[in-house]
Amino acid sequence: MFNQEIKFHQISYSYQSKKNVIENCTLLRNKGDVVVLTGESGCGKSTLGKLLLSFIKPTKGKYLIDTFE
């Protein structure tokens, strides 16, 4: 879990060398934020959730938890 914030910096993810499901996503969420993901089937909503929960690792980019620059 995190105490203050979670940052995605240019995250990309693809399943088994297929086209990127998520490409160059940059996101900052603070603790307590409410986020709603909407979109068509196959656009990456579930994949983004799996990345946020660390069930999968990004193909490219990095995520930072509670780091302050």
N, CA, C and O atoms as a Tinker XYZ file with bonds, in Angstrom:
   276  protein
     1  N      0.838000   -1.183000    0.000000    73     2
     2  CA     0.000000    0.000000    0.000000    64     1     3
     3  C      0.886000    1.251000    0.000000    63     2     4     5
     4  O      2.113000    1.163000    0.051000    81     3
     5  N      0.244000    2.393000   -0.057000    73     3     6
     6  CA     1.005000    3.631000   -0.090000    64     5     7
     7  C      0.442000    4.609000    0.934000    63     6     8     9
     8  O     -0.719000    4.510000    1.332000    81     7
     9  N      1.277000    5.550000    1.353000    73     7    10
    10  CA     0.878000    6.523000    2.368000    64     9    11
    11  C      0.419000    7.853000    1.795000    63    10    12    13
    12  O     -0.488000    8.482000    2.341000    81    11
    13  N      1.030000    8.287000    0.706000    73    11    14
    14  CA     0.726000    9.613000    0.171000    64    13    15
    15  C      0.304000    9.601000   -1.298000    63    14    16    17
    16  O     -0.782000   10.073000   -1.635000    81    15
    17  N      1.163000    9.060000   -2.177000    73    15    18
    18  CA     0.868000    9.149000   -3.607000    64    17    19
    19  C      1.479000    7.997000   -4.394000    63    18    20    21
    20  O      2.411000    7.327000   -3.948000    81    19
    21  N      0.930000    7.799000   -5.555000    73    19    22
    22  CA     1.427000    6.809000   -6.514000    64    21    23
    23  C      1.598000    7.538000   -7.842000    63    22    24    25
    24  O      0.704000    8.269000   -8.269000    81    23
    25  N      2.735000    7.344000   -8.495000    73    23    26
    26  CA     2.998000    7.974000   -9.795000    64    25    27
    27  C      3.318000    6.895000  -10.817000    63    26    28    29
    28  O      4.101000    5.984000  -10.550000    81    27
    29  N      2.712000    7.005000  -11.978000    73    27    30
    30  CA     3.105000    6.214000  -13.147000    64    29    31
    31  C      3.841000    7.175000  -14.060000    63    30    32    33
    32  O      3.335000    8.256000  -14.361000    81    31
    33  N      5.011000    6.799000  -14.496000    73    31    34
    34  CA     5.773000    7.660000  -15.391000    64    33    35
    35  C      6.022000    6.916000  -16.702000    63    34    36    37
    36  O      6.832000    5.991000  -16.762000    81    35
    37  N      5.323000    7.330000  -17.731000    73    35    38
    38  CA     5.434000    6.781000  -19.090000    64    37    39
    39  C      5.361000    5.255000  -19.098000    63    38    40    41
    40  O      6.203000    4.579000  -19.689000    81    39
    41  N      4.339000    4.735000  -18.432000    73    39    42
    42  CA     4.113000    3.294000  -18.355000    64    41    43
    43  C      3.542000    2.773000  -19.669000    63    42    44    45
    44  O      2.632000    3.373000  -20.241000    81    43
    45  N      4.073000    1.673000  -20.134000    73    43    46
    46  CA     3.514000    0.947000  -21.274000    64    45    47
    47  C      3.395000   -0.513000  -20.873000    63    46    48    49
    48  O      4.181000   -1.016000  -20.070000    81    47
    49  N      2.400000   -1.191000  -21.443000    73    47    50
    50  CA     2.242000   -2.610000  -21.184000    64    49    51
    51  C      1.672000   -3.298000  -22.414000    63    50    52    53
    52  O      0.735000   -2.804000  -23.041000    81    51
    53  N      2.250000   -4.443000  -22.749000    73    51    54
    54  CA     1.715000   -5.257000  -23.848000    64    53    55
    55  C      1.709000   -6.712000  -23.402000    63    54    56    57
    56  O      2.581000   -7.148000  -22.650000    81    55
    57  N      0.726000   -7.446000  -23.870000    73    55    58
    58  CA     0.612000   -8.872000  -23.575000    64    57    59
    59  C      1.351000   -9.673000  -24.634000    63    58    60    61
    60  O      1.007000   -9.585000  -25.812000    81    59
    61  N      2.344000  -10.444000  -24.255000    73    59    62
    62  CA     3.079000  -11.374000  -25.115000    64    61    63
    63  C      3.423000  -10.793000  -26.485000    63    62    64    65
    64  O      3.041000  -11.338000  -27.521000    81    63
    65  N      4.137000   -9.697000  -26.468000    73    63    66
    66  CA     4.654000   -9.051000  -27.682000    64    65    67
    67  C      3.574000   -8.548000  -28.637000    63    66    68    69
    68  O      3.859000   -8.301000  -29.809000    81    67
    69  N      2.358000   -8.394000  -28.162000    73    67    70
    70  CA     1.306000   -7.818000  -29.001000    64    69    71
    71  C      1.354000   -6.297000  -28.890000    63    70    72    73
    72  O      2.156000   -5.748000  -28.134000    81    71
    73  N      0.510000   -5.637000  -29.631000    73    71    74
    74  CA     0.412000   -4.181000  -29.582000    64    73    75
    75  C      0.194000   -3.718000  -28.140000    63    74    76    77
    76  O     -0.493000   -4.387000  -27.368000    81    75
    77  N      0.778000   -2.573000  -27.779000    73    75    78
    78  CA     0.618000   -2.036000  -26.427000    64    77    79
    79  C     -0.854000   -1.852000  -26.090000    63    78    80    81
    80  O     -1.613000   -1.261000  -26.859000    81    79
    81  N     -1.245000   -2.367000  -24.930000    73    79    82
    82  CA    -2.587000   -2.132000  -24.405000    64    81    83
    83  C     -2.604000   -0.757000  -23.740000    63    82    84    85
    84  O     -3.579000   -0.013000  -23.848000    81    83
    85  N     -1.512000   -0.436000  -23.051000    73    83    86
    86  CA    -1.323000    0.882000  -22.435000    64    85    87
    87  C      0.000000    1.408000  -22.964000    63    86    88    89
    88  O      1.002000    0.693000  -22.984000    81    87
    89  N     -0.007000    2.671000  -23.393000    73    87    90
    90  CA     1.200000    3.234000  -23.992000    64    89    91
    91  C      1.477000    4.623000  -23.437000    63    90    92    93
    92  O      0.648000    5.526000  -23.545000    81    91
    93  N      2.663000    4.781000  -22.838000    73    91    94
    94  CA     3.147000    6.063000  -22.305000    64    93    95
    95  C      2.148000    6.749000  -21.380000    63    94    96    97
    96  O      1.878000    7.940000  -21.530000    81    95
    97  N      1.605000    6.010000  -20.435000    73    95    98
    98  CA     0.642000    6.536000  -19.471000    64    97    99
    99  C      1.383000    7.224000  -18.332000    63    98   100   101
   100  O      2.249000    6.620000  -17.699000    81    99
   101  N      1.051000    8.469000  -18.074000    73    99   102
   102  CA     1.593000    9.193000  -16.931000    64   101   103
   103  C      0.413000    9.568000  -16.047000    63   102   104   105
   104  O     -0.572000   10.136000  -16.518000    81   103
   105  N      0.521000    9.246000  -14.768000    73   103   106
   106  CA    -0.611000    9.379000  -13.864000    64   105   107
   107  C     -0.097000    9.682000  -12.468000    63   106   108   109
   108  O      0.903000    9.107000  -12.038000    81   107
   109  N     -0.766000   10.577000  -11.758000    73   107   110
   110  CA    -0.447000   10.865000  -10.355000    64   109   111
   111  C     -1.740000   10.770000   -9.571000    63   110   112   113
   112  O     -2.712000   11.459000   -9.881000    81   111
   113  N     -1.755000    9.925000   -8.561000    73   111   114
   114  CA    -2.921000    9.771000   -7.699000    64   113   115
   115  C     -2.485000    9.932000   -6.263000    63   114   116   117
   116  O     -1.493000    9.340000   -5.837000    81   115
   117  N     -3.224000   10.733000   -5.515000    73   115   118
   118  CA    -2.949000   10.934000   -4.098000    64   117   119
   119  C     -3.859000   10.037000   -3.274000    63   118   120   121
   120  O     -4.949000    9.667000   -3.712000    81   119
   121  N     -3.405000    9.696000   -2.089000    73   119   122
   122  CA    -4.212000    8.867000   -1.204000    64   121   123
   123  C     -5.556000    9.546000   -0.983000    63   122   124   125
   124  O     -5.624000   10.748000   -0.727000    81   123
   125  N     -6.613000    8.767000   -1.083000    73   123   126
   126  CA    -7.960000    9.302000   -0.897000    64   125   127
   127  C     -8.646000    9.718000   -2.184000    63   126   128   129
   128  O     -9.851000    9.970000   -2.186000    81   127
   129  N     -7.898000    9.795000   -3.285000    73   127   130
   130  CA    -8.503000   10.128000   -4.574000    64   129   131
   131  C     -9.468000    9.031000   -4.994000    63   130   132   133
   132  O     -9.239000    7.849000   -4.736000    81   131
   133  N    -10.533000    9.436000   -5.634000    73   131   134
   134  CA   -11.481000    8.490000   -6.222000    64   133   135
   135  C    -11.332000    8.594000   -7.728000    63   134   136   137
   136  O    -11.411000    9.684000   -8.294000    81   135
   137  N    -11.117000    7.462000   -8.374000    73   135   138
   138  CA   -10.895000    7.436000   -9.815000    64   137   139
   139  C    -11.904000    6.487000  -10.459000    63   138   140   141
   140  O    -12.139000    5.387000   -9.959000    81   139
   141  N    -12.487000    6.914000  -11.552000    73   139   142
   142  CA   -13.401000    6.071000  -12.310000    64   141   143
   143  C    -12.794000    5.852000  -13.685000    63   142   144   145
   144  O    -12.473000    6.813000  -14.384000    81   143
   145  N    -12.635000    4.593000  -14.076000    73   143   146
   146  CA   -12.119000    4.255000  -15.403000    64   145   147
   147  C    -13.281000    3.792000  -16.265000    63   146   148   149
   148  O    -13.998000    2.857000  -15.909000    81   147
   149  N    -13.459000    4.448000  -17.394000    73   147   150
   150  CA   -14.504000    4.043000  -18.326000    64   149   151
   151  C    -13.904000    3.881000  -19.712000    63   150   152   153
   152  O    -12.852000    4.446000  -20.011000    81   151
   153  N    -14.561000    3.125000  -20.536000    73   151   154
   154  CA   -14.094000    2.943000  -21.900000    64   153   155
   155  C    -14.613000    1.648000  -22.479000    63   154   156   157
   156  O    -15.240000    0.837000  -21.798000    81   155
   157  N    -14.335000    1.480000  -23.746000    73   155   158
   158  CA   -14.782000    0.289000  -24.451000    64   157   159
   159  C    -14.026000   -0.940000  -23.981000    63   158   160   161
   160  O    -12.965000   -0.841000  -23.365000    81   159
   161  N    -14.586000   -2.083000  -24.279000    73   159   162
   162  CA   -13.943000   -3.352000  -23.976000    64   161   163
   163  C    -12.592000   -3.435000  -24.676000    63   162   164   165
   164  O    -12.481000   -3.135000  -25.865000    81   163
   165  N    -11.569000   -3.842000  -23.933000    73   163   166
   166  CA   -10.244000   -4.009000  -24.517000    64   165   167
   167  C     -9.391000   -2.760000  -24.560000    63   166   168   169
   168  O     -8.320000   -2.776000  -25.167000    81   167
   169  N     -9.834000   -1.666000  -23.930000    73   167   170
   170  CA    -9.053000   -0.422000  -24.012000    64   169   171
   171  C     -7.985000   -0.306000  -22.926000    63   170   172   173
   172  O     -7.192000    0.636000  -22.952000    81   171
   173  N     -7.942000   -1.258000  -21.950000    73   171   174
   174  CA    -6.876000   -1.244000  -20.958000    64   173   175
   175  C     -7.291000   -0.951000  -19.531000    63   174   176   177
   176  O     -6.427000   -0.797000  -18.668000    81   175
   177  N     -8.572000   -0.869000  -19.253000    73   175   178
   178  CA    -9.029000   -0.562000  -17.887000    64   177   179
   179  C     -8.550000   -1.607000  -16.875000    63   178   180   181
   180  O     -7.969000   -1.255000  -15.848000    81   179
   181  N     -8.787000   -2.864000  -17.158000    73   179   182
   182  CA    -8.384000   -3.939000  -16.242000    64   181   183
   183  C     -6.866000   -4.024000  -16.140000    63   182   184   185
   184  O     -6.326000   -4.276000  -15.063000    81   183
   185  N     -6.189000   -3.816000  -17.244000    73   183   186
   186  CA    -4.721000   -3.846000  -17.240000    64   185   187
   187  C     -4.175000   -2.735000  -16.352000    63   186   188   189
   188  O     -3.233000   -2.962000  -15.593000    81   187
   189  N     -4.744000   -1.552000  -16.434000    73   187   190
   190  CA    -4.312000   -0.443000  -15.581000    64   189   191
   191  C     -4.530000   -0.787000  -14.112000    63   190   192   193
   192  O     -3.675000   -0.501000  -13.274000    81   191
   193  N     -5.662000   -1.393000  -13.800000    73   191   194
   194  CA    -5.920000   -1.830000  -12.426000    64   193   195
   195  C     -4.903000   -2.846000  -11.955000    63   194   196   197
   196  O     -4.431000   -2.771000  -10.820000    81   195
   197  N     -4.557000   -3.799000  -12.811000    73   195   198
   198  CA    -3.555000   -4.812000  -12.458000    64   197   199
   199  C     -2.185000   -4.180000  -12.231000    63   198   200   201
   200  O     -1.442000   -4.604000  -11.346000    81   199
   201  N     -1.852000   -3.169000  -13.026000    73   199   202
   202  CA    -0.594000   -2.450000  -12.825000    64   201   203
   203  C     -0.601000   -1.699000  -11.491000    63   202   204   205
   204  O      0.387000   -1.720000  -10.756000    81   203
   205  N     -1.713000   -1.039000  -11.186000    73   203   206
   206  CA    -1.817000   -0.298000   -9.925000    64   205   207
   207  C     -1.675000   -1.213000   -8.718000    63   206   208   209
   208  O     -1.103000   -0.822000   -7.700000    81   207
   209  N     -2.192000   -2.426000   -8.831000    73   207   210
   210  CA    -2.131000   -3.380000   -7.728000    64   209   211
   211  C     -0.864000   -4.236000   -7.750000    63   210   212   213
   212  O     -0.688000   -5.112000   -6.903000    81   211
   213  N      0.010000   -3.984000   -8.713000    73   211   214
   214  CA     1.277000   -4.716000   -8.878000    64   213   215
   215  C      1.076000   -6.199000   -9.170000    63   214   216   217
   216  O      1.933000   -7.019000   -8.839000    81   215
   217  N     -0.044000   -6.544000   -9.783000    73   215   218
   218  CA    -0.259000   -7.925000  -10.211000    64   217   219
   219  C      0.579000   -8.226000  -11.449000    63   218   220   221
   220  O      0.966000   -9.372000  -11.680000    81   219
   221  N      0.858000   -7.194000  -12.243000    73   219   222
   222  CA     1.728000   -7.311000  -13.414000    64   221   223
   223  C      2.713000   -6.147000  -13.384000    63   222   224   225
   224  O      2.465000   -5.128000  -12.739000    81   223
   225  N      3.820000   -6.307000  -14.080000    73   223   226
   226  CA     4.837000   -5.250000  -14.146000    64   225   227
   227  C      4.782000   -4.595000  -15.517000    63   226   228   229
   228  O      4.487000   -5.259000  -16.511000    81   227
   229  N      5.064000   -3.297000  -15.577000    73   227   230
   230  CA     5.027000   -2.608000  -16.873000    64   229   231
   231  C      6.100000   -3.126000  -17.829000    63   230   232   233
   232  O      7.185000   -3.525000  -17.405000    81   231
   233  N      5.784000   -3.115000  -19.112000    73   231   234
   234  CA     6.743000   -3.467000  -20.145000    64   233   235
   235  C      7.800000   -2.371000  -20.264000    63   234   236   237
   236  O      8.965000   -2.641000  -20.555000    81   235
   237  N      7.372000   -1.132000  -20.034000    73   235   238
   238  CA     8.240000    0.040000  -20.161000    64   237   239
   239  C      7.780000    1.078000  -19.148000    63   238   240   241
   240  O      6.606000    1.115000  -18.782000    81   239
   241  N      8.691000    1.911000  -18.702000    73   239   242
   242  CA     8.362000    2.970000  -17.758000    64   241   243
   243  C      8.539000    2.507000  -16.321000    63   242   244   245
   244  O      9.065000    1.425000  -16.061000    81   243
   245  N      8.093000    3.343000  -15.398000    73   243   246
   246  CA     8.238000    3.004000  -13.992000    64   245   247
   247  C      7.106000    3.590000  -13.183000    63   246   248   249
   248  O      6.464000    4.558000  -13.591000    81   247
   249  N      6.869000    2.991000  -12.031000    73   247   250
   250  CA     5.933000    3.589000  -11.120000    64   249   251
   251  C      6.629000    3.839000   -9.795000    63   250   252   253
   252  O      7.491000    3.072000   -9.367000    81   251
   253  N      6.240000    4.917000   -9.168000    73   251   254
   254  CA     6.879000    5.369000   -7.932000    64   253   255
   255  C      5.824000    5.467000   -6.843000    63   254   256   257
   256  O      4.740000    6.010000   -7.059000    81   255
   257  N      6.148000    4.942000   -5.680000    73   255   258
   258  CA     5.218000    4.971000   -4.559000    64   257   259
   259  C      5.857000    5.773000   -3.440000    63   258   260   261
   260  O      6.951000    5.456000   -2.974000    81   259
   261  N      5.147000    6.829000   -3.012000    73   259   262
   262  CA     5.590000    7.675000   -1.898000    64   261   263
   263  C      7.015000    8.201000   -2.087000    63   262   264   265
   264  O      7.797000    8.220000   -1.137000    81   263
   265  N      7.349000    8.622000   -3.285000    73   263   266
   266  CA     8.649000    9.266000   -3.527000    64   265   267
   267  C      8.387000   10.733000   -3.801000    63   266   268   269
   268  O      7.465000   11.076000   -4.542000    81   267
   269  N      9.174000   11.580000   -3.221000    73   267   270
   270  CA     8.978000   13.015000   -3.376000    64   269   271
   271  C     10.214000   13.615000   -3.991000    63   270   272   273
   272  O     11.312000   13.521000   -3.443000    81   271
   273  N     10.021000   14.234000   -5.138000    73   271   274
   274  CA    11.151000   14.806000   -5.874000    64   273   275
   275  C     11.200000   16.287000   -5.654000    63   274   276
   276  O     12.081000   16.961000   -6.187000    81   275
